[in-house]
Amino acid sequence: MINHEPALRTRLARNLADHELLTVPEGEHRRAAVAVVIVDSQPNETDAPYVATADPTVRQMSQVPGDLDGFDGSMNNVAGGAAFLLCLRATTLRRHGGQFALPGGRVDPGESAEETARRELEEELGLSLGDDAVLGRLDDYVSRSGFVITPVVLWVEAGCDALRPDPAEVAFVHRVGLHHLQRDDSPRYVTIPESDRPVVQLPIGRNLIHAPTGAVLLQFRWVAMEGQVGRRVNELEQPVFAWK
């Protein structure tokens, strides 16, 4: 596990500040922002306190490409130490219902990516943070659905992270220990006939997280956690089920 402590906050912020951002200019794409929210978690902490609704059908793996031996879609006992918040989107949502995602949404006119990430975090999970929670940004990622996604990294002090998920948007919230991003079998790359770009997969529990979320989390690992500044993920592909 990785301790949720001031030294980690300082290291993440320093590495993000040293990273030269890859940005997509304003233009034809719609803009969105997502929040990589760093919180504390306990090793034996269950997910039960963070359930809004639960629908096991969203965990099916039939559309996931690649070798699924050992992966059944479950995500149990993933908390412990410094963690990030990973949402399972409500199945009733028009776009990407039932998929894993970071908190986030469309940038409103006049908003910065940081303001959008904080607003969406409050709307989706009931967690309100100030400007001082922002540690930095990661590269823009252009999704197959036509959005430029700007990831914003936010730090939450221990004891200030009570969640109130909105069941209209969020089916489930996981606190995933950062150490899961550094598993020996992560990342995985899969080829698909529909694209010449590799599909990225991050194993979390017995599930696989794909781009855009998987790409954002992989760059967070490389840049913010490990200091591999300048390492890119923009050429990593999404699975076909996430293209719409």
N, C-alpha and C positions, 0 to 999 in steps of 0.2 A: 504493500500500500504506500501511498504518497501522503505525507502529512499536510493537512490544511493549516498553513502557518504563514506568518509574515514573510519569511524567506522565499516561499513559493510565489507569493504575490509579487514580490520584487523581481524575481527571476522571470516570471511570465511577462511582466510589464517591460522589462529591459529588452528581452528578446523580441517582443512585438515592436518596440521602438526602433530596434536595429534593422528590422525587415523592411526592404523597399517594396512597397505595395504594387501589385499589378491591378490597375483599375481600368474599368470600361467607361469611356466617355458617355455623357448624356446623349441620347439619340433615339434609335428605333425601339430599344428594349424598355419594357416596364421595369421599375425598380422595386426591390424588396430588401429587407434586412432580417437577419436571424441573430439570436443571442446564444453565445456559448457561455453558459452561466456556471461559474465555479462556486460550489457550495461544500459544506462539510457533510459527512455521512458516517454511519456506524456499521461495522462489519456484519453484525447480526440484525441490522435494521431491515424490516420487511417493507414491501411496497404498499402494504394495506393502507397506511395513513394517506397515501397520495392518490388513491383510486377515486375517479369521478364516476365512470361507468366501466364495465368490463365486457368485452365481446370476444370470446375465444376464436371466432371465425376469422378475425383479422390477422391471426398468427399463422395462417396456412402459408406453405412455402412453394406451392405448385408453380408459381410464375418466376421463381428465383433461378437464375442461370448458374451452371457450374456443378461441381461435385458437392452434394449435400449430405454426405456421410457424416454422421455425428451432429447434424443440425436439424432440430425439429421445430424451431420457431420460438422456443421458450427462452425466457430471460429472467432467471432466478438467481438470488444471492450475488448480485453484481455491485452492491454498495460496499463502502469501506474507504475511509480517508477522504482526501480531496476528490470531488466528483463533479460531473456535469449533469445537467437536467436534460433528459431525453423524453420527448412526448410521443405517445401513440395517438395519432389524430382520430377524431371521432369518425365513425363510418358514414355518418350522415352528411359530412362535408362534401361539397360539389367537386372540389379539387383535392386529389391525393388523400381521400378518406381511407382510414385504416392503415396508413403508412407511418413509419417512424420519422420524426422531424424534430428540429430544434425550435424553440419558441420564436415566432417571428411572423412577418406579413408584409403587405404592400406599404411602400413609403408614401405617405400623404404629401400633398403639395406644401412646400415650405419646410418640410422636416429634413433633418439630417438622418443618416443611418443610425447613429447613436440614439437619437430621440425615438425613432421607430422601434428599435430593439427594446428599449425600456418601456415604451407604451404597450407594445404587443405582449411583453412579459407580464405586465400588470393585468392586461385584459384576459390573457389565457390562463395564467397561474396565480393571479392575485398577489404578485410579489412586486412591490414598489421600490425602485432604487434611484439614487441621485446621480448627478454627474460624476461624483467621485468614485463610483463603482466601475467606471469604464477604464479598462486596461489598454485597449487598443483595437486595431482591426486586423483582419486577414484579407487575402486577395478576393476581389470580385470573382464570382463564378457564374457563367452564363448557362442557365438551365435549358433543357429541351422544351420546356413549356413557355419559353420566351421572356423569362425574367433574368435580370442581373441581380444576383444575390450578394449582398455585402455582409459578411460575418463580423459581429462586434463581440469582443470578449469582456465579460462582466464578472466582478468579484463580489461575493456576498460574505459578510462576516458571520462567523459561527453564532448561532442563536438568533439570527435575523432573517431566517430563511423559511418561515412558515408558508405553506402553499395552500391555495384555495382554487383548484382547477375549475374552469368553466366547462361543464359537461357538454355544452353545445359545440365546443371546439376540441376538447381533450378527453380521450377515453381513459388514459392511464399516464402516469408520470413515473419514470425511473430516475433514481440517483445512481449514476454509473461511475464507479471509481476510476480515476484517471489511469490507474495502472492497467486497466483492461485495454487501453489504446496501445499499449506496448507489449501485448501478447506475442509469443514467438511465432504464431501463425497469422499475424497481422502485419501489413495488409495482404489480401488475396487479390489476384487479378484474373479475370475471366474474359475470353474472347467470345464475341457473338457475331452471327452473320450479318446483322443489320448495321454494323459500324466497324471501322478500322481502328477505333480507339478502344483501349482496354477498359472493361467494367471493373470498378474498384469495389471491394467488399471488406468491411471491418467486422470480424467476429466479436460479438458481445453476447456473453452467455452462450446459448445454443442457437443464436440467431445471427443474421448477417445484415449489416447496415450499409446501404448503397448511397451513391451520390444522388443529389447534391450534399445531403447530410454527411455521408461517409467521406466525401472529398474535403469538406470543411473540417471535420474532426481529424482527418489524417494530417492536414496542414497544421492544425493546432498542435498536434503531437510533434511534428517535425520542427516547426518554427518556434512556438511558444514554450513547449516543454523541453525540447532537446537543443534548441539554439541553432538549428540548421536554417539560418536566415537565407532567403532567396530561393528556397526550394518550392516548386510550383505543383499545382494539382489541376490546372485548367484544362489539361488534355485528358483527364480521366472521365470515363463515360458513365452514364446512368443506364440501368437496365431498362428494357423496352417498356415494362409496366409503369415506369415513372415518367415516360415521355409526354404524356398528355397533360 
